[in-house]
Amino acid sequence: MKIVPFIELRGRTLIERAYQPGEMTELASKLTDKFERVYVSDLDGIEKNKPQLDVVQEICDELPTLYEGGMRYASNVIDLLITGAERAVVGTATLVSLEDLRGAFKLSENIILKVDYRDGIVSFDPHIAGRAFLDLSRDVREVGVDEIVVPMDLAKQAAEAKAQFGFSLGVFAPMSERSRLEKLGADFIVAKDYGSLGKDE
């Protein structure tokens, strides 16, 4: 099972410390020794609709990147992919509608759906919010999206849906869950505890 390191950006900081221009390139370069892809969660894009495209581009130049930058409308997918990201991650909590996911897929097939979950699937769109994961994943596969990432709470349901609809499944999980999720049928985990990105490494 593949491990995808999870990196959060907020207010031009990386993992709770400020960075210098070009520093992201150095850090991303170090990751290429151990990992095939990296997941970047751009909190400025997600929370304020102000993605840090220039910073993410530095990472994308070094390593295939799954970039969650707060896509709301179909046209936003181009903004995310112009950074050089391998895939634009579309979160249900920021996506305005299932129709916008359809529109985004027409613009680019390089999309991953991230299911945001808090006592039910979180979304502005009633066609997404609160639905059973199996039903939502059926609709998402009909759109054409073939990769879905979910929180641990949905791992079992997602694995069952994967067996029916044949998508690639990622789970946000600590490294300690790797073996269990592999047996469940997940293809990769997105982990925060993959190791340090310190300059001294």
Order of alpha helices (4+ residues) and beta strands (2+ residues): beta-beta-beta-alpha-beta-alpha-alpha-beta-alpha-beta-alpha-beta-alpha-beta-alpha-beta-alpha-beta
